[in-house]
């Protein structure tokens, strides 16, 4: 048998066995079939199934690609194909730096190989992800920046990093705090309790029988419309005082209804003055807009008749 034939026959046999195994697991997804073959230590057959898979055949292509490369690397390591396995492990670590095969998934030798590749690749992966996070922060995509900065810090704390890039952790922590603060929604303004308007001032009660004066706070004084003061005759001027005072009451219509002489100018002139005062007219005093009676003192300055 030629060398070429000796190489082709085992390959065809492995492919036939893989297809047969895949046919036996037709009720399962292809990745599940490869997983079962790997668990049964049928690494050649599992690898043949994995090589035929495409991530797009399942729902999540990123997750499928990671799982395919994980089992591909495990199969290659189990088969002693170290260099190919390292390439597959590198693809797994790049896609999911946090992944490491568990005790149930792989032997100590296989787990050690994964750890070696991770130790070599993690510094570059961390640096790249830090740059991605910083770019998101610079363009104010704070939610994305926060997510990637958290991934960076988690990887920096991974034992396989061995304390490398300690300064980068300080930077990543600072930018993470800034991203969290910037991404947080602003606090809602405190709701102000509605302030009840002050009650309106009480409306003054108008007493129609009361005579108001300037001492009442709620009254608006009357305004003179006609208030002519007669001149004092020359014959009375020598005996007259220069000024006098009248006490008058003005009704709701602005008419003078009562007159009292408080300070006399001259008895005869007082008669002239009170007679003239009965014709005086006023805009009446008001309380809350309603006309009221009002008592008023008027000082009279005497002008001599010529």
VENMO-V30882 format. One record per residue. RES is the residue in one small letter. PHI is phi in degrees with one decimal (none if undefined). D_FIRST is the distance of its C-alpha to the first C-alpha in whole Angstrom. Layout:
# VENMO-V30882
res;phi;d_first
RES;PHI;D_FIRST
RES;PHI;D_FIRST
This chain:
# VENMO-V30882
res;phi;d_first
x;none;0
x;-73.9;4
x;-61.7;7
x;-58.9;8
x;-68.4;6
x;-64.7;7
x;-80.2;10
x;-73.2;11
x;-60.9;10
x;-62.2;13
x;-65.0;15
x;-64.1;16
x;-66.4;16
x;-64.1;19
x;-66.3;20
x;-64.4;21
x;-65.2;22
x;-63.5;24
x;-67.1;26
x;-65.3;26
x;-63.7;28
x;-62.9;30
x;-66.2;31
x;-70.0;32
x;-110.1;34
x;-62.0;36
x;-74.0;39
x;-105.1;39
x;-74.9;38
x;-56.1;35
x;-65.3;36
x;-64.1;37
x;-64.4;34
x;-63.5;32
x;-62.9;35
x;-64.7;34
x;-64.0;30
x;-64.5;31
x;-62.9;34
x;-88.8;31
x;63.6;29
x;-100.4;26
x;-67.5;26
x;-60.9;23
x;-67.5;24
x;-61.8;28
x;-65.8;26
x;-63.7;25
x;-65.5;28
x;-63.0;30
x;-67.2;28
x;-88.1;29
x;-82.4;33
x;-128.4;36
x;-56.3;39
x;-67.5;41
x;-70.2;40
x;-113.0;42
x;-71.5;46
x;-101.4;46
x;-64.7;43
x;-64.1;44
x;-65.5;44
x;-64.0;41
x;-61.3;39
x;-63.1;40
x;-66.2;39
x;-61.4;36
x;-68.0;35
x;-60.3;37
x;-72.7;34
x;-64.4;31
x;-64.9;32
x;-64.7;32
x;-63.9;29
x;-63.7;28
x;-65.7;30
x;-64.4;28
x;-87.4;25
x;77.3;26
x;-97.1;26
x;-60.6;29
x;-65.1;30
x;-66.2;29
x;-63.6;31
x;-61.9;34
x;-63.5;34
x;-67.3;34
x;-63.3;36
x;-59.4;38
x;-64.5;38
x;-66.0;40
x;-63.6;42
x;-64.9;44
x;-74.0;44
x;-142.3;46
x;-61.5;47
x;-82.5;48
x;-73.3;45
x;-142.7;43
x;-64.0;41
x;-82.6;43
x;-58.7;42
x;-74.4;41
x;-85.0;39
x;-150.0;37
x;-76.5;37
x;-55.7;39
x;-63.5;36
x;-67.8;35
x;-65.1;39
x;-65.0;40
x;-63.3;37
x;-59.6;39
x;-62.7;42
x;-62.1;41
x;-65.9;40
x;-61.2;44
x;-58.0;46
x;-74.9;44
x;-92.8;45
x;-57.1;48
x;-56.5;50
x;-67.8;49
x;-63.1;49
x;-62.1;52
x;-62.6;54
x;-64.8;52
x;-69.6;54
x;-62.5;57
x;-63.2;57
x;-63.5;57
x;-64.4;59
x;-65.9;62
x;-63.7;61
x;-63.1;62
x;-63.4;65
x;-64.5;66
x;-93.9;66
x;68.2;68
x;-90.3;65
x;-68.5;66
x;-65.1;65
x;-65.7;61
x;-60.3;62
x;-59.8;63
x;-60.3;60
x;-74.4;58
x;-61.8;60
x;-64.5;60
x;-63.0;56
x;-61.0;56
x;-65.0;59
x;-61.9;56
x;-70.2;53
x;-64.7;56
x;-86.0;57
x;-65.9;53
x;-56.3;52
x;-67.5;49
x;-75.5;52
x;59.5;53
x;79.3;57
x;-71.5;55
x;60.1;57
x;-60.3;60
x;-63.7;63
x;-66.4;61
x;-64.2;61
x;-61.3;65
x;-64.1;65
x;-62.4;63
x;-63.8;65
x;-64.1;68
x;-69.3;67
x;-63.1;66
x;-60.3;69
x;-65.3;71
x;-66.4;68
x;-62.3;69
x;-64.4;73
x;-72.8;72
x;-79.8;70
x;-67.3;73
x;-65.9;75
x;-63.2;79
x;-62.4;81
x;-68.4;83
x;-61.2;87
x;-60.7;89
x;-74.1;91
x;-84.1;95
x;-66.5;97
x;-60.0;99
x;-92.1;102
x;-67.4;105
x;-63.2;108
x;-62.0;111
x;-62.9;114
x;-63.2;116
x;-60.8;119
x;-61.7;122
x;-77.6;124
x;-58.6;128
x;-84.3;130
x;-93.3;133
x;-99.2;136
x;-64.4;139
x;-95.6;142
x;-87.1;141
x;-103.9;142
x;-86.1;140
x;-134.7;140
x;-67.7;138
x;-77.1;137
x;-82.3;135
x;-71.5;131
x;-93.2;130
x;-100.9;133
x;-101.9;133
x;-64.8;137
x;-69.1;139
x;-119.5;139
x;-69.8;142
x;-102.4;143
x;-140.2;147
x;-148.6;149
x;-85.1;152
x;-104.8;154
x;-68.5;158
x;-75.3;160
x;-82.8;163
x;-60.7;166
x;-59.3;168
x;-66.9;171
x;-101.3;168
x;-65.6;166
x;-68.5;168
x;-95.3;168
x;-85.8;165
x;-76.8;162
x;-72.4;159
x;-151.8;156
x;-138.4;156
x;-135.6;153
x;-107.1;153
x;-112.7;151
x;-120.7;150
x;-116.3;147
x;-110.6;145
x;-85.5;144
x;-64.8;141
x;-101.8;142
x;86.7;143
x;-100.0;147
x;-83.9;149
x;-110.4;151
x;-150.1;152
x;-136.8;154
x;-133.5;155
x;-85.8;157
x;-88.3;155
x;-128.8;157
x;-80.8;160
x;-90.3;161
x;-164.1;164
x;-52.4;166
x;-71.4;167
x;-69.2;163
x;-59.2;161
x;-66.2;163
x;-61.4;162
x;-67.6;158
x;-69.1;158
x;-65.1;159
x;-66.8;156
x;-65.6;154
x;-68.3;154
x;-95.9;153
x;-66.9;150
x;-131.8;146
x;-139.1;143
x;-77.6;139
x;-63.7;139
x;-67.6;137
x;-135.9;134
x;-133.0;132
x;53.1;128
x;81.7;129
x;-106.8;132
x;-63.4;136
x;-137.6;138
x;-75.2;142
x;-147.5;142
x;-105.3;145
x;-140.6;145
x;-97.2;147
x;-123.6;148
x;-84.6;150
x;-111.7;153
x;-96.2;154
x;-81.4;157
x;-113.6;158
x;-73.5;162
x;-76.5;163
x;-99.2;165
